[in-house]
């Protein structure tokens, strides 16, 4: 059979046109025959099936395509159920139009349409709907986000139709406020209010803070509405937020009540004219009922100067001026003001204080400061007297000591009479020296049995006046049955007051700590009572601990402290025969300890002082750069059974310590070359067993170096001039504290 060439060309041309047409489609296109084998497909179809594009050749079986697509994980719905997916696709009939959406694992979405052909095959078209699906998802997410935000918000939000007011959405807060109402019209106490509200909104396009009265669950209340127009599913709607002003109105009423009853004179005046817009009752009581602030001032031009400063800074603080009070009397006052804008004009909001009492108090404080200055000068004079006394201590020690010993040894009445004259003169001189020292350290005026618990109670009561002890936890630890002390109760009470106030001031200044503990315990085998004042504040820096008892040394700001408080405490305690020291191991905070003689312990000591301790032949080393004093001390110790060596310098003492062992070391403090501190440090390092049996004898207990050493070491000491009884008591204390 001969083929018609023209017919072949026409068919070829028609096929080419068909292929071009198919290629020009924006959709994917594929043609399958009656055996479900691929006849042809366009490039778009291949792009939409990139995962199996290598298989898309004419003759490809539909089943193979489905199985390979499932195996390669192209379709999301086939993951984990490949066989079921293939079975569903093979059972799908292509004899009718079938449309469905398909999601691939690369995130793309397609609308797939299957159409049967007249020859028994079928055509598949694919349309990319990924952007549409993404837009729908974004819209759903946006709607969900808005609803989530509104549902979580405390705002009262209502969306209603503009025409009939039907509510389309309400936030949980709106549901709680109004209940499950159907129309926003139900929310208005007066029906015309909504009409007026909508009318104004139509004119302005929006509305903010529109005031009206609303009703909810049968309760009317003042409110404001802010609203905007919007379109929702083809309807014009109003989205409104409602603010309940009930609490605000109450607050405003409360503020007015507070202002009316406030003890501070408050007022509002026009800056330019001085016209009074508001004045509190206190202002009227102080300045009268004048309607203009210009009449308040005594000096002409003062208000203009005040207004100029206020306009320059925007505020003034405690500006002093002379005013006229309600009775027509002039007084000094202080104004504090701010300049604000109120209803479009400058307005001054101010308060005025009457300074009459404050100025009187300042005058009294100035007088008190002058008295304190005079006291400090007296204290400085006392320091001078103490220095003079120190120079006399060494020779007086020799005179007094030898005179007392001669009175025990001399039998000749005529010689004894002369010795008594020497002794009396020496005693008189010693009393003069002690008088100087009493002026320097405030000697106890009266010594009696004192209850420590009573002293602490009185001190805390007094310290509480004018100090913020109420903000602190005050703890007392004072056991029952605590022995009385021998002391001047007023002076010891003052010491405790100073220590408590110092602790409170340290806590307040640093903003660290909240507790002060005052405790007492028996010590020295019942011979003493140790009283302590501790706090959990900032503590005292290690670099200045040695100086805390120095006169005029202070860490407080200028004007806050004189530096004499702890020096005063030190003088009083030492004048009572006690000790005061800063506990170096206490943390956090600081703790000051005071050791004072117990009443019964002191009585026992007086009974014992006439008899020297039973010590046997023990060896003692006496170190003093005054040879006469050293010999006097050596003679007294020798009579008490000691074997005594003397050294007249620290260096000489070091040589003797290297040659033999000593049971007792008594050293002066101020010596040329190696002084008492250096010698004690040497003993502590090379002969630690002797450090606990070391005492100091000095005529300079008030010197800074001496105070520092005695405070740090806390070793027993004796102040010159030396008497045999004083020396024996010192030795007894050393041996009781140390262990031999």
Buried (B, 14 or more C-beta within 10 A) or exposed (E): EEEEEEEEEEEEEEEEEEEEEBEEBEBBBBBBBEEBBBBBBBEBBBEBBEBBBEBBEEEBBBEBBBBBBBEBBBBEBBEEEBEEBBEEBEEEEBEEEBEEEBBBBEEBBBBBBBBBBEEEBBBBBBBBBBEEBEEEEEEEEEEEEEEEEBEEEEBBBBBBBBEEBBBBBBBBBBBEBBEEBEEBBBBBEEEEBBEEBBEEBEEEEEBEEBEBEBBBEEEEBBBBBBBBBEEEEEBEBBBBBBBBBEEEEEEEEEEEEEBEEBEEBBBBBBBEEBBBBBBBBBBBEBBBEBEEBBBBBEEEEBBEEBBEEBEEEEBBEEBEBEBBBEEEEEBBBBBBBBBBEEEEEBBBBBBBBBBEEEEEEEEEEEEEEEEEEEEBEEBBEBBEBBBEBBEBBBBBBBBBBBBBBBEEEBEEEEEBEEBBEBBEEBBEBBEBBBEBBBBBBBBBEEBEBBBBBEBBBBBBEBBBEEBEBEEBEBEEEBEEEBBBBBBBBBBBBBBBBBBBBBBBBBBBBEEBBEBBBBBBBBBBEEBBBBBBBBBBBBBBEEEEBBBBBBBEBBBBEEEEBBBBBBBBBBBBBBBBBBBBBBBBEBEEBBBBBBBBBBBBBBEEBEEEBEEBBEBEEBBBBBBBBBEBBBBBBBBBBEEBEBBBBBBBBBBBBBEBBEEEEBBBBBBBBBBEEBBBBBBBBBBBEEBEEBBBBBBBBBBBBBBBBBBBBBBBBBBBBBBBBBBBEBBBBBBBBBBEBBEE
